[in-house]
Amino acid sequence: MRQSFGRQRCGFDRTEGSNLLERYVMTSGARDAITDIIGLKVGQTHDGALRSGVTVLTAEMPFVASVDVRGGAPGTRETELLAPDKLVGAVDALVLSGGSAFGLDAASGVMDALRAAGRGFEAAGQRVPIVPAAILFDLGNGGDKAWGANPYAALGRAAFEAADARVDEGSFGAGHGATTADLRGGTGTASMQLASGHVVGALVAVNAVGSACIGGGPRFWAAPWEIGDEFGGLGPAMPPPGPPPSKLARPGESTTIAIVATDAVLDKAGCHRMAVAAQDGLARALLPAHTPLDGDLVFAVATGARPLADPVTEALWIGHAAAVCLSRAIARAVYHAAPGGSQPSWGERFGN
């Protein structure tokens, strides 16, 4: 159900006669998922015994993408080519995976499937699919990691082949084996539509050093941005004194990896600016964030279906919407996590 995005929840100081702000009021998307952006598809798969999985974003046609990395411990593949000054102008898919560095091989499975479909950047008569990837660390979550051959290429291909408009939230895909400081992590999504008609969405796998909840309780840091009761409707709370919970006792086991997207016409520089803005949404929803022990990373995607009438102002609100969507998606990932992980889920601890 689509509903208005409340005045205070947009973070706006809205006053009478503020035509600019009225023009950029936001509502939630029809699916409230990144696939509200026409053409985008998400595929996910996971292995319950492995306690790990893969999430893939793709489309029928290549799309413009860039990336912003803020965490001190990232694990990535082909992110350098997303810089605005690099040759390749578009990518065929983006991969979020568990498995730490082993999970980077998920992109190989996606590449195999794309190449079989005749997709990819043409060079010397060959088609080379462009599939940047980012990983999170879930090797210490108690799953069966004693594999003989790396399983992630097969998981990546399976996720790609399952891609459609549906996006399952919670313990699916790359977020299946994820954790936060005090609760099970997961995969989440959210979307918004601006009054300009542009649609913005986010997709995230949450495996953070920090916590999505305030002071060990049920309320989410992202509560000021919640629409309806999408993650409990509990509202915000005053943070308690002292540092928030964290996984600092287990360094090197964390990362939140995300994709934000829009149907606007943006080049790689515009996508990079959207990714930068979206990082604020990550920092609003997880405390602490962007630590030396996280690999926090945000990809940004533009399908180019809808031009910008005002390239400066509309891009500003697209960036703001990306941050809001990412905050909401992070909370939803934790809220929808299923019981049975190496940490209690939000539902197990606080009830649904």
C-alpha positions in Angstrom: 0.0 0.0 0.0 1.3 3.4 -0.9 1.0 6.2 1.6 2.3 9.6 2.2 5.8 10.0 3.7 5.1 12.1 6.8 6.4 15.6 7.2 8.8 15.0 10.1 9.8 11.7 8.7 11.2 13.2 5.5 13.6 15.3 7.7 12.2 18.5 6.1 11.4 21.8 7.8 8.3 22.3 5.7 6.6 25.7 5.8 3.6 27.2 4.2 4.3 28.3 0.6 7.4 26.1 0.4 6.7 25.1 -3.3 10.1 23.4 -3.6 9.6 21.0 -0.8 6.0 20.3 -1.8 7.2 19.4 -5.2 9.5 16.7 -3.8 7.2 15.0 -1.3 7.9 11.2 -1.4 5.6 8.2 -1.2 6.5 4.5 -0.9 6.6 2.5 -4.1 4.0 0.0 -5.3 6.1 -3.1 -4.2 8.2 -1.1 -1.8 11.2 -2.9 -3.3 14.1 -1.9 -5.6 12.2 -3.7 -8.4 9.7 -0.8 -8.4 12.3 0.6 -10.8 11.0 -0.8 -14.1 13.5 -3.2 -15.7 15.4 -4.2 -12.6 15.2 -7.8 -11.3 16.6 -9.4 -8.2 17.6 -13.1 -7.8 18.5 -14.7 -4.5 19.6 -18.1 -3.3 21.1 -19.5 -0.1 22.3 -22.8 1.3 20.9 -23.5 4.8 23.7 -25.9 5.7 26.4 -23.4 4.5 24.5 -20.6 6.2 25.4 -18.3 3.3 23.9 -17.0 0.1 24.0 -14.7 -2.9 21.8 -11.8 -4.1 22.0 -10.5 -7.7 20.6 -7.4 -9.3 20.3 -7.4 -13.0 18.2 -6.2 -16.0 17.5 -7.1 -19.6 19.8 -4.3 -20.7 23.1 -3.0 -19.2 22.7 -0.1 -16.7 24.9 2.7 -15.5 26.5 2.1 -12.1 29.1 3.5 -9.7 30.2 2.8 -6.1 31.2 4.4 -2.8 33.2 2.5 -0.2 33.4 3.8 3.4 34.3 0.8 5.5 37.9 -0.1 6.3 37.7 -3.7 5.4 35.9 -4.1 2.0 36.0 -7.1 -0.3 35.2 -6.3 -3.9 35.5 -7.3 -7.5 35.6 -4.9 -10.5 34.7 -1.8 -8.6 37.6 0.3 -10.0 35.9 0.3 -13.4 32.9 2.0 -11.9 34.8 5.2 -11.4 33.6 8.1 -13.7 36.9 8.2 -15.6 37.0 4.5 -16.5 36.1 3.2 -20.0 33.2 0.8 -19.4 30.0 2.8 -19.3 27.5 0.2 -18.0 27.3 -3.1 -16.2 25.2 -6.3 -16.7 24.7 -7.2 -13.1 25.8 -6.5 -9.5 26.4 -9.2 -6.9 26.2 -9.2 -3.1 27.5 -12.3 -1.5 28.3 -14.0 1.7 31.5 -16.1 2.0 34.1 -13.4 2.5 36.7 -13.5 -0.4 35.4 -16.9 -1.5 32.1 -15.2 -2.2 33.6 -13.1 -4.9 33.4 -16.2 -7.1 29.7 -15.8 -7.2 30.3 -13.2 -9.9 31.9 -15.9 -12.1 28.7 -17.9 -12.0 26.7 -14.8 -13.0 29.2 -14.1 -15.8 28.8 -17.6 -17.2 25.1 -17.2 -17.4 25.3 -13.8 -19.0 27.8 -15.0 -21.5 25.6 -17.9 -22.4 22.9 -15.4 -23.1 25.2 -13.3 -25.4 25.5 -10.5 -22.9 28.6 -8.4 -22.2 31.0 -5.7 -23.2 32.3 -6.3 -26.7 36.0 -6.5 -27.1 38.0 -8.2 -29.9 35.0 -10.1 -31.1 34.2 -11.4 -27.6 31.5 -10.7 -25.1 32.7 -10.0 -21.6 29.9 -9.6 -19.0 30.6 -6.8 -16.5 29.7 -8.0 -13.0 31.1 -6.0 -10.1 30.6 -7.7 -6.7 31.0 -7.1 -3.0 31.1 -9.6 -0.2 30.4 -9.9 3.5 32.0 -12.1 6.1 29.8 -15.0 7.4 32.4 -17.7 7.8 32.1 -17.7 11.6 28.4 -18.3 11.8 28.5 -22.0 12.5 27.5 -23.2 9.0 29.3 -26.1 7.2 32.3 -24.4 5.6 34.3 -27.5 4.9 33.6 -27.5 1.2 35.9 -29.2 -1.3 35.2 -26.9 -4.2 34.1 -23.2 -3.8 30.3 -23.3 -3.9 29.8 -19.6 -4.7 29.9 -19.7 -8.5 27.0 -22.2 -8.5 25.1 -20.1 -6.0 25.7 -17.0 -8.1 24.4 -18.6 -11.3 21.4 -19.9 -9.4 20.6 -16.5 -8.0 20.9 -14.9 -11.4 18.7 -17.5 -13.0 16.0 -16.9 -10.3 15.9 -13.1 -10.9 12.5 -11.5 -11.2 10.5 -8.7 -9.6 10.0 -10.4 -6.2 12.4 -9.5 -3.4 12.2 -11.7 -0.3 13.4 -10.0 2.9 15.1 -11.3 6.0 17.1 -14.5 5.9 17.5 -14.7 2.1 20.3 -14.4 -0.3 23.4 -12.6 0.8 21.9 -11.8 4.2 21.1 -15.4 5.0 24.0 -15.9 7.4 24.5 -12.3 8.4 24.6 -10.9 11.9 24.7 -7.5 13.7 26.1 -6.7 17.1 23.1 -8.2 18.9 20.7 -9.7 16.4 20.6 -11.8 13.2 21.1 -9.6 10.1 19.5 -10.2 6.7 18.5 -8.8 3.4 16.1 -5.8 3.0 14.7 -3.6 0.4 12.5 -0.4 0.1 11.5 2.1 -2.5 10.1 5.6 -2.9 8.5 7.7 -5.6 9.2 11.4 -5.8 6.6 13.9 -6.9 8.7 14.4 -10.0 7.8 10.9 -10.9 11.3 9.4 -10.4 11.5 6.1 -8.5 14.4 5.3 -6.0 15.0 2.0 -4.3 17.5 0.2 -2.1 18.6 -3.4 -1.6 21.0 -4.3 1.3 22.6 -7.2 3.1 23.2 -6.3 6.7 26.1 -7.9 8.5 27.3 -5.0 10.7 29.8 -4.4 13.5 27.1 -2.1 14.9 23.5 -2.5 15.9 20.3 -1.6 14.0 18.4 -1.2 17.3 18.7 1.3 20.1 20.3 0.3 23.4 19.6 -3.5 23.0 15.9 -2.8 22.7 13.3 -3.4 19.9 13.3 0.2 18.5 15.3 0.9 15.4 17.7 3.7 14.7 15.9 4.1 11.4 12.5 4.7 13.1 12.3 8.4 12.1 12.2 7.2 8.4 9.7 4.4 8.9 6.6 4.3 6.7 3.6 2.9 8.5 4.6 -0.1 10.6 7.0 -1.6 8.1 9.4 -2.6 10.9 7.1 -2.7 13.9 5.8 0.9 14.1 7.4 1.4 17.5 8.7 4.9 16.8 12.0 6.3 17.9 13.6 6.4 21.4 16.2 8.4 23.1 19.6 6.6 22.9 21.0 5.4 26.2 24.3 6.8 27.5 27.4 4.9 26.6 28.6 3.2 23.4 26.1 1.2 21.3 26.5 -2.6 21.1 29.1 -3.8 18.6 31.0 -6.9 17.5 34.3 -5.3 18.3 35.3 -8.5 20.1 35.2 -10.3 16.8 37.1 -8.1 14.3 37.0 -8.8 10.6 33.6 -10.4 10.7 31.4 -7.6 9.4 30.2 -5.5 6.5 27.0 -4.0 5.2 26.8 -4.0 1.4 24.0 -2.3 -0.5 22.7 -1.1 -3.9 20.6 2.0 -4.4 18.9 2.6 -7.8 16.8 5.1 -9.7 15.1 5.3 -13.0 16.5 8.7 -13.6 19.1 9.6 -16.3 22.4 9.7 -14.5 25.9 9.2 -15.7 28.6 7.4 -13.6 29.4 10.7 -11.8 25.8 11.2 -10.9 25.5 7.6 -9.7 28.6 8.1 -7.6 27.0 11.2 -6.0 23.9 9.1 -5.3 26.0 6.4 -3.6 27.7 9.0 -1.4 24.3 10.4 -0.3 23.0 6.9 0.4 25.9 6.3 2.8 24.2 8.7 5.2 21.2 6.4 5.3 23.5 3.6 6.3 25.0 5.7 9.1 21.5 6.7 10.3 20.4 3.0 10.6 23.5 1.3 12.0 25.6 2.5 15.0 28.5 2.5 14.8 29.0 2.5 11.0 31.8 2.9 8.5 34.2 1.4 11.1 37.7 0.1 10.3 36.3 -3.4 10.8 33.3 -3.0 8.4 33.5 -3.1 4.6 30.6 -0.8 4.2 29.9 -0.2 0.5 27.1 1.2 -1.6 26.6 0.6 -5.3 24.4 3.0 -7.2 22.5 2.2 -10.4 20.6 4.4 -12.9 18.4 2.8 -15.6 18.0 6.1 -17.5 14.3 5.7 -18.2 13.2 9.2 -16.9 15.1 12.4 -17.7 15.8 15.1 -15.2 13.9 18.3 -15.8 16.1 20.1 -13.2 19.4 18.1 -13.1 20.7 19.8 -9.9 17.6 19.9 -7.7 16.1 16.6 -8.8 19.4 14.9 -8.3 19.5 16.3 -4.8 16.2 14.8 -3.9 17.1 11.5 -5.5 20.2 11.3 -3.3 18.1 12.1 -0.2 15.5 9.4 -1.2 18.3 6.9 -1.7 19.5 7.6 1.9 16.0 7.2 3.3 15.3 4.0 1.4 18.6 2.5 2.6 17.8 3.3 6.2 14.5 1.7 5.9 15.9 -1.4 4.0 18.4 -1.9 6.8 15.8 -2.0 9.5 13.5 -4.2 7.4 16.4 -6.7 6.9 16.8 -7.1 10.6 13.1 -7.0 11.4 12.2 -9.8 8.9 15.1 -12.1 9.8 14.0 -15.6 10.6 14.8 -17.6 13.8 17.5 -20.2 13.7 20.7 -18.3 13.1 23.9 -18.0 15.2 22.2 -15.0 16.9 18.5 -14.5 17.9 16.3 -12.8 15.4 14.4 -9.6 16.2 11.2 -11.6 16.3 12.6 -14.2 18.7 13.8 -11.5 21.1 11.0 -9.0 20.9 8.1 -10.9 19.3 6.3 -10.1 16.0 
